[in-house]
């Protein structure tokens, strides 16, 4: 699953920027490929970890796209953060990855907000396509041998 993370990270290096929606669409293609490849296995625990990492990566990309402290402050206020906190958080000296994992971005850029922008978790998609989760036991007819 480390390759899935590397693939999610390596789609768009900083010198080749793209919009958030394009990033989510390309990520969705890669995720579906990985889920279909591993769908016969029981990988729910691993998918939870990878989903968490991907959501942090998307939050990092959002934080990085905001670039300047003033824009970060305005966007945090737009997301419902009080003005004083938004000012302090927008001027934090923490790096983008630390900010992405901090409560400030986890509580503002929520899973619901990411889903509205087109993000679908790998675990949710796995639960849709995994045959052992969708097929009732003994659903297939027995083959009779003559």
C-alpha positions in Angstrom: 0.0 0.0 0.0 3.1 2.2 0.2 3.0 2.4 -3.6 -0.6 3.8 -3.4 0.6 6.6 -1.2 3.6 7.3 -3.5 1.3 7.3 -6.5 -1.1 9.7 -4.8 1.8 12.0 -3.8 3.6 11.8 -7.1 0.8 12.6 -9.5 1.5 16.3 -9.4 4.8 17.6 -8.2 5.0 21.2 -7.2 6.5 22.3 -10.5 3.4 20.9 -12.3 0.4 22.5 -10.5 -3.2 21.5 -11.2 -6.6 22.4 -9.7 -7.9 20.6 -6.7 -10.7 19.0 -8.8 -8.2 17.6 -11.3 -6.1 16.2 -8.5 -9.2 14.5 -6.9 -10.2 13.0 -10.3 -6.7 11.6 -11.0 -6.6 10.3 -7.4 -10.0 8.6 -7.8 -8.7 6.7 -10.9 -5.6 5.5 -9.0 -7.7 4.6 -6.0 -10.2 2.6 -8.0 -7.4 0.7 -9.7 -5.8 -0.2 -6.4 -9.1 -1.2 -4.8 -10.0 -3.4 -7.8 -6.6 -5.1 -7.7 -6.9 -5.9 -4.0 -10.7 -6.4 -3.8 -10.5 -10.1 -3.2 -8.4 -9.6 -0.1 -9.5 -8.4 3.3 -7.8 -5.0 3.4 -10.2 -2.9 5.4 -7.7 -2.0 8.1 -5.0 -1.0 5.6 -7.5 1.1 3.6 -8.4 3.0 6.8 -4.8 4.0 7.2 -4.3 4.9 3.6 -7.5 6.9 3.6 -6.3 8.9 6.6 -3.0 9.6 4.9 -4.7 10.6 1.6 -7.1 13.0 3.4 -4.1 14.6 5.2 -2.3 14.9 1.8 -5.4 16.6 0.3 -5.5 19.0 3.3 -1.8 19.7 2.8 -2.5 20.5 -0.9 -5.3 22.8 0.1 -3.1 24.6 2.7 -0.3 24.9 0.2 -2.6 26.3 -2.5 -3.7 29.1 -0.2 -0.1 30.2 -0.2 -0.2 33.6 1.6 -1.2 34.2 5.3 -3.9 36.6 4.4 -5.5 34.2 2.0 -5.2 31.4 4.6 -6.9 33.7 7.2 -9.8 34.6 4.8 -10.4 31.0 3.9 -10.3 29.8 7.5 -12.9 32.4 8.4 -15.0 31.3 5.5 -14.8 27.7 6.9 -16.2 28.9 10.2 -13.1 29.6 12.3 -13.3 32.6 14.7 -11.3 35.6 13.4 -8.7 35.6 16.2 -7.9 31.9 15.8 -7.9 32.2 12.0 -5.3 35.0 12.3 -3.1 33.0 14.6 -3.4 29.8 12.5 -2.7 31.5 9.2 0.6 32.8 10.5 1.8 29.5 12.1 5.4 28.6 11.7 4.5 24.9 11.3 5.1 23.2 8.0 2.2 22.3 5.7 2.3 18.6 6.6 2.1 19.4 10.4 -0.8 21.8 9.7 -2.6 19.2 7.7 -2.5 16.8 10.6 -3.4 19.4 13.2 -6.9 19.8 14.7 -7.2 23.2 13.0 -7.4 21.8 9.5 -9.0 18.5 10.4 -12.0 20.3 12.0 -12.4 22.8 9.1 -11.6 20.7 6.0 -13.7 17.8 7.0 -14.4 14.5 5.2 -17.9 15.9 4.2 -16.3 18.9 2.7 -13.8 16.8 0.8 -16.6 14.5 -0.4 -18.5 17.5 -1.7 -15.5 18.3 -3.8 -15.5 14.8 -5.3 -13.3 12.8 -2.9 -14.4 9.2 -2.3 -12.7 7.1 0.4 -11.0 3.9 -0.7 -12.7 2.1 2.1 -16.1 3.3 1.0 -15.5 2.2 -2.6 -14.0 -1.1 -1.4 -17.2 -1.8 0.5 -19.2 -1.3 -2.7 -17.1 -3.6 -4.9 -15.7 -6.3 -2.6 -17.6 -9.5 -3.5 -17.3 -11.0 -0.1 -19.1 -8.0 1.4 -21.8 -7.7 -1.1 -22.8 -11.3 -1.8 -24.8 -13.2 0.8 -23.4 -16.5 1.9 -24.5 -19.5 -0.2 -26.0 -17.2 -2.8 -24.5 -19.1 -5.8 -26.3 -22.2 -6.9 -24.4 -25.4 -6.3 -23.0 -27.1 -9.4 -24.3 -30.5 -9.9 -22.0 -33.1 -11.3 -23.6 -35.7 -13.5 
